[in-house]
Amino acid sequence: KTDFINFINDQEWKSIEPVSSWFGPSSFLMSSMSALFQLSMWIRHGHGYLTENLGIPVWGSYAIFGLATLFSGLVLGLVSEAFGTD
C-alpha cells in the first residue's frame, strides 16, 4: 500500500508509457479476445448442463458441440458465398 501511495505522490506514473490503442481495453483486438473468452465459458457451462443436469454422457456432449460447430461453419460458409463477391 505504501509503495502505491509513493508511486502516486512522487508522480512516477508520468514516466510510464501509455498502452497503445491496439492493446487498449476498447480496441477491436481486446473486444474479440473478450468475446472468445465469453464463448468458451458458455461452452463450458453448456457442457456441464448437458452432462450433469440432462445426464448425457461426456462423449454425447462432445458430439453435440462438434455437430453444432460443423453446422455453424456450414451456415457461415453458405452466407459468405451468397453475399460474397466474384
Residue, then its C-alpha position, 0 to 999 in steps of 0.5 A: k500500500t505504501d509503495f502505491i501511495n509513493f508511486i502516486n505522490d512522487q508522480e512516477w506514473k508520468s514516466i510510464e508509457p501509455v498502452s497503445s490503442w491496439f492493446g487498449p481495453s476498447s480496441f477491436l483486438m481486446s473486444s474479440m479476445s473478450a468475446l472468445f473468452q465469453l464463448s468458451m465459458w458458455i461452452r463450458h457451462g453448456h457442457g456441464y448442463l448437458t452432462e450433469n443436469l440432462g445426464i448425457p454422457v461426456w462423449g454425447s456432449y462432445a458430439i453435440f458441440g462438434l455437430a453444432t460447430l460443423f453446422s455453424g461453419l456450414v451456415l457461415g460458409l453458405v452466407s459468405e458465398a451468397f453475399g460474397t463477391d466474384 
